[in-house]
Amino acid sequence: MLDSEMGGAFGIETLSLKRHSSGSTPAGTNYTDFQIWAGLTDSDVMSSTFDDNIIPGSRTLLFSRDSLYIEALPNSWIPFDLDTAYWYGGTHNLVIEIMWSDGEEIGSECVYTWQWNTGTMRCASGPFAASSGSLTSVIPVLRLDGESALESATFAEIKSGS
């Protein structure tokens, strides 16, 4: 996600994917070695070499399960309450990495979710143990829930007068 899309510093506690209205796996699916990572990048486009996409030292494991069963109705959100809350400091672009070694749609490297076309190569995907993959401008629809660094205020609290 571009820093301009994030809107400033933000504490992420839950990451959700929106299940597509149809899919090749309508029932629940077991995923093996399921992990969600976050990291930072200064680039607006991805490289096909995964390690080139993250500022060294910024990659953080947020969620990890040896085995995970996901079952979701079409068009519903699939929430992942993070094991480790992630503080996005409001600078750099945010990279979210979702990976598993075995589960739904192996070979297409996706959890069957709604996606949108960004117009630029902002997604890299590939097999679990690969060091590089293919690029696409289509990325999953994500929802990040947590706490903003901005203080809550109503219009009346910020209005000034003379």
CORZI-V195031 format. One record per residue. RES is the residue in three letters. PHI is phi in radians with two decimals (* if undefined). D_FIRST is the distance of its C-alpha to the first C-alpha in whole Angstrom. Layout:
res=RES phi=PHI d_first=D_FIRST
res=RES phi=PHI d_first=D_FIRST
This chain:
res=MET phi=* d_first=0
res=LEU phi=-1.22 d_first=4
res=ASP phi=-1.03 d_first=6
res=SER phi=-1.18 d_first=8
res=GLU phi=-1.42 d_first=6
res=MET phi=-1.38 d_first=7
res=GLY phi=1.30 d_first=11
res=GLY phi=1.94 d_first=12
res=ALA phi=-1.06 d_first=13
res=PHE phi=-2.80 d_first=13
res=GLY phi=-1.65 d_first=15
res=ILE phi=-1.66 d_first=13
res=GLU phi=-1.94 d_first=16
res=THR phi=-2.40 d_first=16
res=LEU phi=-2.03 d_first=13
res=SER phi=-2.20 d_first=14
res=LEU phi=-1.93 d_first=14
res=LYS phi=-1.69 d_first=16
res=ARG phi=-1.08 d_first=19
res=HIS phi=-1.19 d_first=20
res=SER phi=-1.27 d_first=24
res=SER phi=-2.50 d_first=25
res=GLY phi=3.04 d_first=25
res=SER phi=-1.33 d_first=27
res=THR phi=-2.17 d_first=27
res=PRO phi=-1.25 d_first=28
res=ALA phi=-1.57 d_first=30
res=GLY phi=-1.07 d_first=28
res=THR phi=-2.34 d_first=27
res=ASN phi=-1.55 d_first=27
res=TYR phi=-2.01 d_first=25
res=THR phi=-1.89 d_first=26
res=ASP phi=0.96 d_first=24
res=PHE phi=-1.37 d_first=21
res=GLN phi=-2.44 d_first=18
res=ILE phi=-2.20 d_first=15
res=TRP phi=-2.09 d_first=13
res=ALA phi=-2.27 d_first=11
res=GLY phi=-2.77 d_first=11
res=LEU phi=-2.06 d_first=10
res=THR phi=-2.53 d_first=10
res=ASP phi=-1.71 d_first=11
res=SER phi=-1.57 d_first=10
res=ASP phi=-1.60 d_first=9
res=VAL phi=-2.28 d_first=10
res=MET phi=-1.54 d_first=11
res=SER phi=-1.74 d_first=15
res=SER phi=-1.27 d_first=17
res=THR phi=-1.60 d_first=18
res=PHE phi=-0.97 d_first=16
res=ASP phi=-1.10 d_first=17
res=ASP phi=-1.31 d_first=16
res=ASN phi=-1.58 d_first=12
res=ILE phi=-2.17 d_first=13
res=ILE phi=-1.11 d_first=14
res=PRO phi=-0.90 d_first=18
res=GLY phi=1.53 d_first=18
res=SER phi=-1.72 d_first=15
res=ARG phi=-1.36 d_first=15
res=THR phi=-2.28 d_first=16
res=LEU phi=-1.34 d_first=17
res=LEU phi=-1.83 d_first=16
res=PHE phi=-2.67 d_first=18
res=SER phi=-2.60 d_first=21
res=ARG phi=-2.42 d_first=24
res=ASP phi=-1.09 d_first=27
res=SER phi=-2.49 d_first=27
res=LEU phi=-2.44 d_first=25
res=TYR phi=-1.77 d_first=27
res=ILE phi=-2.01 d_first=24
res=GLU phi=-2.37 d_first=26
res=ALA phi=-2.59 d_first=24
res=LEU phi=-1.24 d_first=26
res=PRO phi=-0.93 d_first=24
res=ASN phi=1.20 d_first=22
res=SER phi=-1.69 d_first=21
res=TRP phi=-1.45 d_first=19
res=ILE phi=-1.87 d_first=19
res=PRO phi=-1.51 d_first=18
res=PHE phi=-2.13 d_first=18
res=ASP phi=-1.28 d_first=19
res=LEU phi=-1.16 d_first=18
res=ASP phi=-1.17 d_first=21
res=THR phi=-2.22 d_first=19
res=ALA phi=-1.09 d_first=17
res=TYR phi=-2.06 d_first=14
res=TRP phi=-1.66 d_first=14
res=TYR phi=-1.59 d_first=11
res=GLY phi=-1.37 d_first=13
res=GLY phi=1.63 d_first=11
res=THR phi=-2.16 d_first=11
res=HIS phi=1.26 d_first=9
res=ASN phi=-1.53 d_first=6
res=LEU phi=-1.69 d_first=5
res=VAL phi=-1.90 d_first=6
res=ILE phi=-1.90 d_first=8
res=GLU phi=-2.03 d_first=11
res=ILE phi=-2.03 d_first=14
res=MET phi=-2.47 d_first=17
res=TRP phi=-2.75 d_first=21
res=SER phi=-1.62 d_first=24
res=ASP phi=-2.71 d_first=26
res=GLY phi=2.80 d_first=25
res=GLU phi=-1.04 d_first=24
res=GLU phi=0.90 d_first=24
res=ILE phi=-1.01 d_first=25
res=GLY phi=1.84 d_first=24
res=SER phi=-1.79 d_first=21
res=GLU phi=0.91 d_first=19
res=CYS phi=-2.53 d_first=18
res=VAL phi=-1.63 d_first=18
res=TYR phi=-1.25 d_first=19
res=THR phi=-2.24 d_first=17
res=TRP phi=-1.11 d_first=16
res=GLN phi=-2.39 d_first=13
res=TRP phi=-2.44 d_first=12
res=ASN phi=-1.64 d_first=13
res=THR phi=-1.43 d_first=10
res=GLY phi=1.54 d_first=13
res=THR phi=-2.34 d_first=12
res=MET phi=-1.27 d_first=12
res=ARG phi=-1.96 d_first=8
res=CYS phi=-2.44 d_first=10
res=ALA phi=-2.10 d_first=13
res=SER phi=-2.42 d_first=15
res=GLY phi=-3.08 d_first=19
res=PRO phi=-1.05 d_first=22
res=PHE phi=-0.86 d_first=22
res=ALA phi=-1.67 d_first=23
res=ALA phi=-1.27 d_first=22
res=SER phi=-1.65 d_first=21
res=SER phi=-2.58 d_first=20
res=GLY phi=-2.74 d_first=19
res=SER phi=-1.86 d_first=18
res=LEU phi=-1.87 d_first=15
res=THR phi=-2.61 d_first=14
res=SER phi=-1.64 d_first=12
res=VAL phi=-1.69 d_first=12
res=ILE phi=-2.21 d_first=10
res=PRO phi=-1.18 d_first=11
res=VAL phi=-1.34 d_first=11
res=LEU phi=-2.06 d_first=10
res=ARG phi=-2.19 d_first=11
res=LEU phi=-1.94 d_first=11
res=ASP phi=-2.01 d_first=14
res=GLY phi=2.96 d_first=16
res=GLU phi=-2.12 d_first=17
res=SER phi=-1.39 d_first=16
res=ALA phi=-1.37 d_first=18
res=LEU phi=-1.33 d_first=19
res=GLU phi=-1.36 d_first=23
res=SER phi=-1.20 d_first=24
res=ALA phi=-2.71 d_first=26
res=THR phi=-1.67 d_first=28
res=PHE phi=-1.00 d_first=29
res=ALA phi=-1.10 d_first=32
res=GLU phi=-1.29 d_first=31
res=ILE phi=-1.84 d_first=29
res=LYS phi=-1.31 d_first=32
res=SER phi=-2.03 d_first=35
res=GLY phi=-2.55 d_first=38
res=SER phi=-2.05 d_first=41
